[in-house]
């Protein structure tokens, strides 16, 4: 987990290139299921998305936090 807001039960994952590999995708899915089962909302962003659209990423996080 890269960032967590305990109060809002939000986890933000920043995924590098290896997260697109089949085995890692399955691991990420299982981990997300476990975290969702504990009441957390998990959102994922790729490194490229953050580097290319940081304001969009920030806005998405803000919107989720304000729900």
PDB file of N, CA, C and O in Angstrom, chain B, residues numbered from 101:
ATOM      1  N   UNK B 101       0.861  -1.162   0.000  1.00  0.00           N
ATOM      2  CA  UNK B 101       0.000   0.000   0.000  1.00  0.00           C
ATOM      3  C   UNK B 101       0.900   1.214   0.000  1.00  0.00           C
ATOM      4  O   UNK B 101       1.874   1.287   0.750  1.00  0.00           O
ATOM      5  N   UNK B 102       0.563   2.169  -0.852  1.00  0.00           N
ATOM      6  CA  UNK B 102       1.408   3.347  -0.989  1.00  0.00           C
ATOM      7  C   UNK B 102       0.955   4.485  -0.079  1.00  0.00           C
ATOM      8  O   UNK B 102       1.771   5.110   0.597  1.00  0.00           O
ATOM      9  N   UNK B 103      -0.336   4.746  -0.067  1.00  0.00           N
ATOM     10  CA  UNK B 103      -0.886   5.805   0.775  1.00  0.00           C
ATOM     11  C   UNK B 103      -2.210   5.324   1.357  1.00  0.00           C
ATOM     12  O   UNK B 103      -2.968   4.609   0.702  1.00  0.00           O
ATOM     13  N   UNK B 104      -2.477   5.727   2.596  1.00  0.00           N
ATOM     14  CA  UNK B 104      -3.740   5.344   3.212  1.00  0.00           C
ATOM     15  C   UNK B 104      -4.270   6.517   4.031  1.00  0.00           C
ATOM     16  O   UNK B 104      -3.514   7.229   4.693  1.00  0.00           O
ATOM     17  N   UNK B 105      -5.578   6.696   3.970  1.00  0.00           N
ATOM     18  CA  UNK B 105      -6.286   7.641   4.829  1.00  0.00           C
ATOM     19  C   UNK B 105      -7.212   6.786   5.691  1.00  0.00           C
ATOM     20  O   UNK B 105      -8.273   6.345   5.250  1.00  0.00           O
ATOM     21  N   UNK B 106      -6.780   6.566   6.928  1.00  0.00           N
ATOM     22  CA  UNK B 106      -7.534   5.701   7.837  1.00  0.00           C
ATOM     23  C   UNK B 106      -8.934   6.263   8.078  1.00  0.00           C
ATOM     24  O   UNK B 106      -9.917   5.523   8.063  1.00  0.00           O
ATOM     25  N   UNK B 107      -9.018   7.579   8.300  1.00  0.00           N
ATOM     26  CA  UNK B 107     -10.307   8.209   8.604  1.00  0.00           C
ATOM     27  C   UNK B 107     -11.347   7.943   7.526  1.00  0.00           C
ATOM     28  O   UNK B 107     -12.508   7.671   7.833  1.00  0.00           O
ATOM     29  N   UNK B 108     -10.934   8.022   6.255  1.00  0.00           N
ATOM     30  CA  UNK B 108     -11.860   7.816   5.135  1.00  0.00           C
ATOM     31  C   UNK B 108     -11.804   6.393   4.581  1.00  0.00           C
ATOM     32  O   UNK B 108     -12.536   6.048   3.653  1.00  0.00           O
ATOM     33  N   UNK B 109     -10.923   5.570   5.164  1.00  0.00           N
ATOM     34  CA  UNK B 109     -10.749   4.182   4.720  1.00  0.00           C
ATOM     35  C   UNK B 109     -10.457   4.096   3.221  1.00  0.00           C
ATOM     36  O   UNK B 109     -11.043   3.298   2.490  1.00  0.00           O
ATOM     37  N   UNK B 110      -9.521   4.957   2.796  1.00  0.00           N
ATOM     38  CA  UNK B 110      -9.119   5.016   1.392  1.00  0.00           C
ATOM     39  C   UNK B 110      -7.652   4.627   1.265  1.00  0.00           C
ATOM     40  O   UNK B 110      -6.796   5.126   1.995  1.00  0.00           O
ATOM     41  N   UNK B 111      -7.382   3.734   0.336  1.00  0.00           N
ATOM     42  CA  UNK B 111      -6.013   3.335   0.019  1.00  0.00           C
ATOM     43  C   UNK B 111      -5.738   3.723  -1.423  1.00  0.00           C
ATOM     44  O   UNK B 111      -6.523   3.422  -2.322  1.00  0.00           O
ATOM     45  N   UNK B 112      -4.613   4.393  -1.631  1.00  0.00           N
ATOM     46  CA  UNK B 112      -4.187   4.794  -2.971  1.00  0.00           C
ATOM     47  C   UNK B 112      -2.943   3.983  -3.313  1.00  0.00           C
ATOM     48  O   UNK B 112      -1.930   4.045  -2.616  1.00  0.00           O
ATOM     49  N   UNK B 113      -3.040   3.230  -4.387  1.00  0.00           N
ATOM     50  CA  UNK B 113      -1.921   2.432  -4.868  1.00  0.00           C
ATOM     51  C   UNK B 113      -1.344   3.088  -6.119  1.00  0.00           C
ATOM     52  O   UNK B 113      -2.077   3.499  -7.019  1.00  0.00           O
ATOM     53  N   UNK B 114      -0.023   3.177  -6.155  1.00  0.00           N
ATOM     54  CA  UNK B 114       0.686   3.685  -7.330  1.00  0.00           C
ATOM     55  C   UNK B 114       1.417   2.497  -7.930  1.00  0.00           C
ATOM     56  O   UNK B 114       2.337   1.950  -7.323  1.00  0.00           O
ATOM     57  N   UNK B 115       1.003   2.103  -9.124  1.00  0.00           N
ATOM     58  CA  UNK B 115       1.491   0.872  -9.738  1.00  0.00           C
ATOM     59  C   UNK B 115       2.519   1.142 -10.819  1.00  0.00           C
ATOM     60  O   UNK B 115       2.283   1.912 -11.750  1.00  0.00           O
ATOM     61  N   UNK B 116       3.664   0.494 -10.677  1.00  0.00           N
ATOM     62  CA  UNK B 116       4.691   0.525 -11.709  1.00  0.00           C
ATOM     63  C   UNK B 116       4.378  -0.489 -12.796  1.00  0.00           C
ATOM     64  O   UNK B 116       3.350  -1.166 -12.758  1.00  0.00           O
ATOM     65  N   UNK B 117       5.262  -0.583 -13.747  1.00  0.00           N
ATOM     66  CA  UNK B 117       5.051  -1.433 -14.910  1.00  0.00           C
ATOM     67  C   UNK B 117       4.814  -2.898 -14.616  1.00  0.00           C
ATOM     68  O   UNK B 117       4.054  -3.556 -15.327  1.00  0.00           O
ATOM     69  N   UNK B 118       5.456  -3.428 -13.568  1.00  0.00           N
ATOM     70  CA  UNK B 118       5.306  -4.858 -13.275  1.00  0.00           C
ATOM     71  C   UNK B 118       3.885  -5.209 -12.835  1.00  0.00           C
ATOM     72  O   UNK B 118       3.531  -6.387 -12.805  1.00  0.00           O
ATOM     73  N   UNK B 119       3.070  -4.222 -12.498  1.00  0.00           N
ATOM     74  CA  UNK B 119       1.694  -4.499 -12.104  1.00  0.00           C
ATOM     75  C   UNK B 119       0.825  -4.908 -13.298  1.00  0.00           C
ATOM     76  O   UNK B 119      -0.323  -5.314 -13.118  1.00  0.00           O
ATOM     77  N   UNK B 120       1.364  -4.803 -14.505  1.00  0.00           N
ATOM     78  CA  UNK B 120       0.608  -5.220 -15.686  1.00  0.00           C
ATOM     79  C   UNK B 120       0.894  -6.676 -16.058  1.00  0.00           C
ATOM     80  O   UNK B 120       0.316  -7.207 -17.007  1.00  0.00           O
ATOM     81  N   UNK B 121       1.789  -7.312 -15.305  1.00  0.00           N
ATOM     82  CA  UNK B 121       2.087  -8.724 -15.541  1.00  0.00           C
ATOM     83  C   UNK B 121       0.987  -9.588 -14.916  1.00  0.00           C
ATOM     84  O   UNK B 121       0.475  -9.273 -13.842  1.00  0.00           O
ATOM     85  N   UNK B 122       0.638 -10.658 -15.586  1.00  0.00           N
ATOM     86  CA  UNK B 122      -0.493 -11.499 -15.180  1.00  0.00           C
ATOM     87  C   UNK B 122      -0.435 -11.904 -13.707  1.00  0.00           C
ATOM     88  O   UNK B 122      -1.417 -11.755 -12.980  1.00  0.00           O
ATOM     89  N   UNK B 123       0.699 -12.407 -13.278  1.00  0.00           N
ATOM     90  CA  UNK B 123       0.821 -12.886 -11.896  1.00  0.00           C
ATOM     91  C   UNK B 123       0.603 -11.743 -10.900  1.00  0.00           C
ATOM     92  O   UNK B 123      -0.053 -11.929  -9.875  1.00  0.00           O
ATOM     93  N   UNK B 124       1.142 -10.578 -11.197  1.00  0.00           N
ATOM     94  CA  UNK B 124       0.984  -9.439 -10.299  1.00  0.00           C
ATOM     95  C   UNK B 124      -0.453  -8.926 -10.304  1.00  0.00           C
ATOM     96  O   UNK B 124      -0.961  -8.494  -9.270  1.00  0.00           O
ATOM     97  N   UNK B 125      -1.103  -8.973 -11.453  1.00  0.00           N
ATOM     98  CA  UNK B 125      -2.514  -8.568 -11.530  1.00  0.00           C
ATOM     99  C   UNK B 125      -3.345  -9.426 -10.580  1.00  0.00           C
ATOM    100  O   UNK B 125      -4.177  -8.906  -9.837  1.00  0.00           O
ATOM    101  N   UNK B 126      -3.120 -10.735 -10.603  1.00  0.00           N
ATOM    102  CA  UNK B 126      -3.867 -11.638  -9.719  1.00  0.00           C
ATOM    103  C   UNK B 126      -3.580 -11.341  -8.245  1.00  0.00           C
ATOM    104  O   UNK B 126      -4.500 -11.330  -7.427  1.00  0.00           O
ATOM    105  N   UNK B 127      -2.318 -11.103  -7.903  1.00  0.00           N
ATOM    106  CA  UNK B 127      -1.959 -10.768  -6.530  1.00  0.00           C
ATOM    107  C   UNK B 127      -2.645  -9.461  -6.097  1.00  0.00           C
ATOM    108  O   UNK B 127      -3.173  -9.358  -4.989  1.00  0.00           O
ATOM    109  N   UNK B 128      -2.623  -8.477  -6.991  1.00  0.00           N
ATOM    110  CA  UNK B 128      -3.258  -7.192  -6.679  1.00  0.00           C
ATOM    111  C   UNK B 128      -4.761  -7.355  -6.474  1.00  0.00           C
ATOM    112  O   UNK B 128      -5.337  -6.743  -5.574  1.00  0.00           O
ATOM    113  N   UNK B 129      -5.398  -8.178  -7.309  1.00  0.00           N
ATOM    114  CA  UNK B 129      -6.837  -8.407  -7.170  1.00  0.00           C
ATOM    115  C   UNK B 129      -7.175  -9.038  -5.828  1.00  0.00           C
ATOM    116  O   UNK B 129      -8.128  -8.627  -5.167  1.00  0.00           O
ATOM    117  N   UNK B 130      -6.392 -10.039  -5.423  1.00  0.00           N
ATOM    118  CA  UNK B 130      -6.625 -10.703  -4.136  1.00  0.00           C
ATOM    119  C   UNK B 130      -6.410  -9.740  -2.972  1.00  0.00           C
ATOM    120  O   UNK B 130      -7.182  -9.727  -2.013  1.00  0.00           O
ATOM    121  N   UNK B 131      -5.367  -8.946  -3.068  1.00  0.00           N
ATOM    122  CA  UNK B 131      -5.075  -7.977  -2.013  1.00  0.00           C
ATOM    123  C   UNK B 131      -6.192  -6.942  -1.914  1.00  0.00           C
ATOM    124  O   UNK B 131      -6.616  -6.578  -0.817  1.00  0.00           O
ATOM    125  N   UNK B 132      -6.661  -6.475  -3.061  1.00  0.00           N
ATOM    126  CA  UNK B 132      -7.755  -5.502  -3.073  1.00  0.00           C
ATOM    127  C   UNK B 132      -9.012  -6.102  -2.466  1.00  0.00           C
ATOM    128  O   UNK B 132      -9.705  -5.431  -1.701  1.00  0.00           O
ATOM    129  N   UNK B 133      -9.317  -7.346  -2.789  1.00  0.00           N
ATOM    130  CA  UNK B 133     -10.485  -8.023  -2.210  1.00  0.00           C
ATOM    131  C   UNK B 133     -10.392  -8.077  -0.684  1.00  0.00           C
ATOM    132  O   UNK B 133     -11.368  -7.806   0.015  1.00  0.00           O
ATOM    133  N   UNK B 134      -9.211  -8.429  -0.178  1.00  0.00           N
ATOM    134  CA  UNK B 134      -9.024  -8.491   1.281  1.00  0.00           C
ATOM    135  C   UNK B 134      -9.226  -7.110   1.907  1.00  0.00           C
ATOM    136  O   UNK B 134      -9.893  -6.981   2.933  1.00  0.00           O
ATOM    137  N   UNK B 135      -8.653  -6.090   1.292  1.00  0.00           N
ATOM    138  CA  UNK B 135      -8.778  -4.734   1.832  1.00  0.00           C
ATOM    139  C   UNK B 135     -10.218  -4.240   1.742  1.00  0.00           C
ATOM    140  O   UNK B 135     -10.706  -3.590   2.667  1.00  0.00           O
ATOM    141  N   UNK B 136     -10.902  -4.540   0.642  1.00  0.00           N
ATOM    142  CA  UNK B 136     -12.314  -4.181   0.525  1.00  0.00           C
ATOM    143  C   UNK B 136     -13.119  -4.874   1.622  1.00  0.00           C
ATOM    144  O   UNK B 136     -14.028  -4.274   2.195  1.00  0.00           O
ATOM    145  N   UNK B 137     -12.794  -6.123   1.916  1.00  0.00           N
ATOM    146  CA  UNK B 137     -13.471  -6.864   2.960  1.00  0.00           C
ATOM    147  C   UNK B 137     -13.279  -6.255   4.341  1.00  0.00           C
ATOM    148  O   UNK B 137     -14.080  -6.480   5.248  1.00  0.00           O
ATOM    149  N   UNK B 138     -12.205  -5.479   4.491  1.00  0.00           N
ATOM    150  CA  UNK B 138     -11.947  -4.787   5.755  1.00  0.00           C
ATOM    151  C   UNK B 138     -12.553  -3.381   5.749  1.00  0.00           C
ATOM    152  O   UNK B 138     -12.361  -2.602   6.683  1.00  0.00           O
ATOM    153  N   UNK B 139     -13.298  -3.071   4.662  1.00  0.00           N
ATOM    154  CA  UNK B 139     -13.983  -1.787   4.592  1.00  0.00           C
ATOM    155  C   UNK B 139     -13.236  -0.687   3.877  1.00  0.00           C
ATOM    156  O   UNK B 139     -13.694   0.456   3.856  1.00  0.00           O
ATOM    157  N   UNK B 140     -12.087  -1.006   3.287  1.00  0.00           N
ATOM    158  CA  UNK B 140     -11.311   0.006   2.578  1.00  0.00           C
ATOM    159  C   UNK B 140     -11.721   0.094   1.116  1.00  0.00           C
ATOM    160  O   UNK B 140     -12.106  -0.901   0.501  1.00  0.00           O
ATOM    161  N   UNK B 141     -11.631   1.289   0.577  1.00  0.00           N
ATOM    162  CA  UNK B 141     -11.790   1.539  -0.848  1.00  0.00           C
ATOM    163  C   UNK B 141     -10.376   1.677  -1.413  1.00  0.00           C
ATOM    164  O   UNK B 141      -9.603   2.514  -0.947  1.00  0.00           O
ATOM    165  N   UNK B 142     -10.037   0.871  -2.401  1.00  0.00           N
ATOM    166  CA  UNK B 142      -8.705   0.896  -2.996  1.00  0.00           C
ATOM    167  C   UNK B 142      -8.806   1.482  -4.393  1.00  0.00           C
ATOM    168  O   UNK B 142      -9.587   1.017  -5.223  1.00  0.00           O
ATOM    169  N   UNK B 143      -7.998   2.520  -4.643  1.00  0.00           N
ATOM    170  CA  UNK B 143      -7.923   3.063  -5.999  1.00  0.00           C
ATOM    171  C   UNK B 143      -6.481   2.946  -6.469  1.00  0.00           C
ATOM    172  O   UNK B 143      -5.541   3.078  -5.685  1.00  0.00           O
ATOM    173  N   UNK B 144      -6.330   2.699  -7.744  1.00  0.00           N
ATOM    174  CA  UNK B 144      -5.003   2.478  -8.327  1.00  0.00           C
ATOM    175  C   UNK B 144      -4.742   3.469  -9.452  1.00  0.00           C
ATOM    176  O   UNK B 144      -5.622   3.805 -10.244  1.00  0.00           O
ATOM    177  N   UNK B 145      -3.511   3.913  -9.486  1.00  0.00           N
ATOM    178  CA  UNK B 145      -3.042   4.772 -10.563  1.00  0.00           C
ATOM    179  C   UNK B 145      -1.715   4.220 -11.052  1.00  0.00           C
ATOM    180  O   UNK B 145      -0.904   3.738 -10.262  1.00  0.00           O
ATOM    181  N   UNK B 146      -1.498   4.293 -12.348  1.00  0.00           N
ATOM    182  CA  UNK B 146      -0.197   3.889 -12.883  1.00  0.00           C
ATOM    183  C   UNK B 146       0.785   5.047 -12.705  1.00  0.00           C
ATOM    184  O   UNK B 146       0.387   6.203 -12.565  1.00  0.00           O
ATOM    185  N   UNK B 147       2.053   4.715 -12.715  1.00  0.00           N
ATOM    186  CA  UNK B 147       3.077   5.762 -12.665  1.00  0.00           C
ATOM    187  C   UNK B 147       2.862   6.759 -13.795  1.00  0.00           C
ATOM    188  O   UNK B 147       2.972   7.970 -13.599  1.00  0.00           O
ATOM    189  N   UNK B 148       2.555   6.237 -14.984  1.00  0.00           N
ATOM    190  CA  UNK B 148       2.368   7.092 -16.150  1.00  0.00           C
ATOM    191  C   UNK B 148       1.194   8.049 -15.966  1.00  0.00           C
ATOM    192  O   UNK B 148       1.265   9.216 -16.352  1.00  0.00           O
ATOM    193  N   UNK B 149       0.127   7.547 -15.381  1.00  0.00           N
ATOM    194  CA  UNK B 149      -1.050   8.380 -15.142  1.00  0.00           C
ATOM    195  C   UNK B 149      -0.708   9.524 -14.191  1.00  0.00           C
ATOM    196  O   UNK B 149      -1.135  10.660 -14.397  1.00  0.00           O
ATOM    197  N   UNK B 150       0.051   9.219 -13.166  1.00  0.00           N
ATOM    198  CA  UNK B 150       0.436  10.252 -12.209  1.00  0.00           C
ATOM    199  C   UNK B 150       1.361  11.274 -12.859  1.00  0.00           C
ATOM    200  O   UNK B 150       1.184  12.478 -12.673  1.00  0.00           O
ATOM    201  N   UNK B 151       2.337  10.807 -13.613  1.00  0.00           N
ATOM    202  CA  UNK B 151       3.271  11.724 -14.258  1.00  0.00           C
ATOM    203  C   UNK B 151       2.617  12.550 -15.362  1.00  0.00           C
ATOM    204  O   UNK B 151       2.972  13.711 -15.563  1.00  0.00           O
ATOM    205  N   UNK B 152       1.664  11.954 -16.076  1.00  0.00           N
ATOM    206  CA  UNK B 152       1.046  12.635 -17.209  1.00  0.00           C
ATOM    207  C   UNK B 152      -0.217  13.407 -16.893  1.00  0.00           C
ATOM    208  O   UNK B 152      -0.646  14.243 -17.688  1.00  0.00           O
ATOM    209  N   UNK B 153      -0.831  13.136 -15.723  1.00  0.00           N
ATOM    210  CA  UNK B 153      -2.110  13.773 -15.411  1.00  0.00           C
ATOM    211  C   UNK B 153      -2.278  13.928 -13.896  1.00  0.00           C
ATOM    212  O   UNK B 153      -3.288  13.510 -13.330  1.00  0.00           O
ATOM    213  N   UNK B 154      -1.291  14.525 -13.256  1.00  0.00           N
ATOM    214  CA  UNK B 154      -1.306  14.630 -11.802  1.00  0.00           C
ATOM    215  C   UNK B 154      -2.551  15.355 -11.297  1.00  0.00           C
ATOM    216  O   UNK B 154      -3.109  14.978 -10.266  1.00  0.00           O
ATOM    217  N   UNK B 155      -2.993  16.392 -12.015  1.00  0.00           N
ATOM    218  CA  UNK B 155      -4.165  17.135 -11.553  1.00  0.00           C
ATOM    219  C   UNK B 155      -5.435  16.287 -11.651  1.00  0.00           C
ATOM    220  O   UNK B 155      -6.319  16.405 -10.803  1.00  0.00           O
ATOM    221  N   UNK B 156      -5.535  15.447 -12.659  1.00  0.00           N
ATOM    222  CA  UNK B 156      -6.663  14.528 -12.763  1.00  0.00           C
ATOM    223  C   UNK B 156      -6.653  13.512 -11.634  1.00  0.00           C
ATOM    224  O   UNK B 156      -7.700  13.182 -11.079  1.00  0.00           O
ATOM    225  N   UNK B 157      -5.467  13.015 -11.296  1.00  0.00           N
ATOM    226  CA  UNK B 157      -5.324  12.065 -10.199  1.00  0.00           C
ATOM    227  C   UNK B 157      -5.733  12.720  -8.881  1.00  0.00           C
ATOM    228  O   UNK B 157      -6.490  12.144  -8.100  1.00  0.00           O
ATOM    229  N   UNK B 158      -5.228  13.917  -8.647  1.00  0.00           N
ATOM    230  CA  UNK B 158      -5.567  14.643  -7.413  1.00  0.00           C
ATOM    231  C   UNK B 158      -7.062  14.888  -7.332  1.00  0.00           C
ATOM    232  O   UNK B 158      -7.667  14.709  -6.274  1.00  0.00           O
ATOM    233  N   UNK B 159      -7.663  15.297  -8.440  1.00  0.00           N
ATOM    234  CA  UNK B 159      -9.108  15.547  -8.438  1.00  0.00           C
ATOM    235  C   UNK B 159      -9.906  14.279  -8.151  1.00  0.00           C
ATOM    236  O   UNK B 159     -10.904  14.322  -7.432  1.00  0.00           O
ATOM    237  N   UNK B 160      -9.474  13.160  -8.706  1.00  0.00           N
ATOM    238  CA  UNK B 160     -10.181  11.898  -8.437  1.00  0.00           C
ATOM    239  C   UNK B 160     -10.096  11.546  -6.957  1.00  0.00           C
ATOM    240  O   UNK B 160     -11.090  11.136  -6.359  1.00  0.00           O
ATOM    241  N   UNK B 161      -8.927  11.700  -6.370  1.00  0.00           N
ATOM    242  CA  UNK B 161      -8.752  11.419  -4.940  1.00  0.00           C
ATOM    243  C   UNK B 161      -9.612  12.364  -4.111  1.00  0.00           C
ATOM    244  O   UNK B 161     -10.283  11.934  -3.173  1.00  0.00           O
ATOM    245  N   UNK B 162      -9.595  13.639  -4.450  1.00  0.00           N
ATOM    246  CA  UNK B 162     -10.421  14.621  -3.727  1.00  0.00           C
ATOM    247  C   UNK B 162     -11.896  14.260  -3.801  1.00  0.00           C
ATOM    248  O   UNK B 162     -12.601  14.317  -2.793  1.00  0.00           O
ATOM    249  N   UNK B 163     -12.368  13.891  -4.985  1.00  0.00           N
ATOM    250  CA  UNK B 163     -13.782  13.534  -5.158  1.00  0.00           C
ATOM    251  C   UNK B 163     -14.159  12.345  -4.286  1.00  0.00           C
ATOM    252  O   UNK B 163     -15.222  12.334  -3.664  1.00  0.00           O
ATOM    253  N   UNK B 164     -13.299  11.358  -4.244  1.00  0.00           N
ATOM    254  CA  UNK B 164     -13.590  10.184  -3.419  1.00  0.00           C
ATOM    255  C   UNK B 164     -13.586  10.549  -1.948  1.00  0.00           C
ATOM    256  O   UNK B 164     -14.439  10.078  -1.196  1.00  0.00           O
ATOM    257  N   UNK B 165     -12.645  11.379  -1.521  1.00  0.00           N
ATOM    258  CA  UNK B 165     -12.583  11.790  -0.122  1.00  0.00           C
ATOM    259  C   UNK B 165     -13.791  12.627   0.286  1.00  0.00           C
ATOM    260  O   UNK B 165     -14.195  12.619   1.449  1.00  0.00           O
ATOM    261  N   UNK B 166     -14.361  13.343  -0.667  1.00  0.00           N
ATOM    262  CA  UNK B 166     -15.508  14.215  -0.363  1.00  0.00           C
ATOM    263  C   UNK B 166     -16.844  13.506  -0.484  1.00  0.00           C
ATOM    264  O   UNK B 166     -17.877  14.119  -0.212  1.00  0.00           O
ATOM    265  N   UNK B 167     -16.868  12.246  -0.878  1.00  0.00           N
ATOM    266  CA  UNK B 167     -18.143  11.512  -1.013  1.00  0.00           C
ATOM    267  C   UNK B 167     -18.758  11.260   0.339  1.00  0.00           C
ATOM    268  O   UNK B 167     -19.829  10.659   0.428  1.00  0.00           O
TER     269      UNK B 167
END
